[in-house]
Amino acid sequence: MNNYISLLICVFSFLILKGNAQEVNIHIKSDILGDPEVRIIPPVDGQYFYLAKIDTSINKAGVLDFKKTVKFPGFYSISHAGNGKTLYLKPGDEVWLTFTMKPDATVELLLNGSNEVGQNLYDTYKRPFFQSVAEGYLKKYKSIASAQEAVDRKRDKELYQMDSLFKIKAIDRAFKDGITAEINTYYLSVNSYVLQDSIYRLKLIEDSVILAEQTVKYFLDNWKNLVKDYDFNNPLNKSRNSFFDLLQTRASIEKYYFDIDTYKQQPIPKITGSYAEIEYKLALLVPDPANEEYAMAQGIELGIIQENYDSFLIGKYETLAAKYPNSAILPYLMPEIDKIKHYQSAIKKDFSDKIKFVDNYDKITNFSEVESFFKDQLVYVDLWATWCGPCKSEFAYNDGLKAFADKNGITKLYISVDIDESDNKWKEMIKYYNLEGYHMRASKALSDQLREKFSQDFGGRRGFGIPYYLIIKNGEIVQMNAKRPSNKEGLYEQLQSFKTKN
């Protein structure tokens, strides 16, 4: 009964705020003038939506005033100079953020304003990816039950802290309700994946394992116990994307692996398509009218962010627009869908004469063979993959690089480390981004050598990261870890220096 009353209070306060559009004001002051960029991700009708991001900057005085008229409370993500905060703000709230460079070159960030004690406490609640957290608990505690109990203890500690602040009136009701919903949703996502990962490890799909009825009952009883006090219809749950993760986990347990209505193991339905398409279908596997618009929009956004330009997203967007023509999400999706349409048109064209493929590239197993192919040339090498977002972001600077390379007789070589199954996507993206120059997709043997040869130090650990650039002259590497195309003049000067050297 208490949980029911709490839910009514949350929904009631949400509806009251919905009817009163007011400004949210965020004032930023920074002395880091050499790094003026600021990214703000405001909520869309109270829901987290990455594509709503706003890239702006502080002015010459180090000041940025951001305001937005809203009807719903929600989370605002603010990042600047390698630091940032996630704030929960309701209509009418106002906060001040001060970024200061300390003597040790670290950035100090101070917050004042609405619910500042709660905001600063929430900032200490780290939110790593829920799957990694769940796997860590399983590894530490071994059993499902003990891992879930440990997760509950962590959740209850955060809930107690927020409730204590509310009792002494350090935070208001709207802030408490919003943060409480986020805490419950995040830790339910973690605990749900503790269960789902345990099911996944049984290899029901790969090995066609048939579970005993008692085992099926254990998993479904566990799931029902996890969600018995959680209301999937509470609008506050949608404030961060852990709710979308939770919808997918629910579908996996209730409809994919098992049928919660019959308490039987499912003959695993075949969900085909790209990774993004599978994620979309999974989120909508459980009929849920209250969350359908949200799930559709989040599923489409997930596919867009991966930048694979999947054609299925066009149809899903059109379905969303037809069914929910007043959705506040549509304006953020439309420009991205237009890009996908352009991509689908571009890939139907033939390769231009300026796009060439290294002869027998699939037979090359050693990087020395690559070097020998380009004797007597100055070559700028780009190691990339179709799944690498930062790699594709750098292609935006190709026009400047192309002009400089053509003028100075510099060859460009793009080496993809995609696997064989991505061959078509690789060739499609070459056309879409109009990557003039030479191309090759590394064989497994060459790819393995590249990972070893061009590994880097990442905080004390060696690893291979892309995008990665290097410069070859006369068949030999003359510059490892070369500057990126986005460095523009810095890269051009680097290339020019090798052109003038004997």
Buried (B, 14 or more C-beta within 10 A) or exposed (E): EEEEEBBEEBBEBBEEBBEEEBEBBBBBBBEBEEBBEBBBBBBBBBBBBBBBEEEBBBEEEBEBEBEBEBBBBBBBBBBBBEBBBBBBBBBBBBBBBBBBBEEEEEBEBEBEBBBBEBBEBBBEBEBEEBBEBBBBBBEEBEEBEBBBEBBBEBBEEBBEBBEEBBEEEBBBEBBBBBBBBBBBBBBBBBBBBBBBBBBBEBEBEEEEEEBEEEBBEBBBEBBEEBBEEBBBEBBBBBBBBBBBBBBBBBBBBBBBBBBBEEEEBBEEEEBEEBEBBEBBBBBBBBEBEEBBBBBBBBBBBBBBEBBBBBBBBBEBBEEBBEEBEEBBBBEBBEEBBEEBBEBBEBBEEEEEEEBBBBEEBBEBBEBEBBBEBBEEBBBBBBBBBBBBEEBBBBBEBBEBBBEBBEEEEBBBBBBBBBBEEBBEBBBBBBBBBBBBBBBBBBBEEBBBBBBEBBBEEEEEEEEBEBBBBBBBBBBEBBBEEBBBBBBBEEBBEBBBEBEEEE
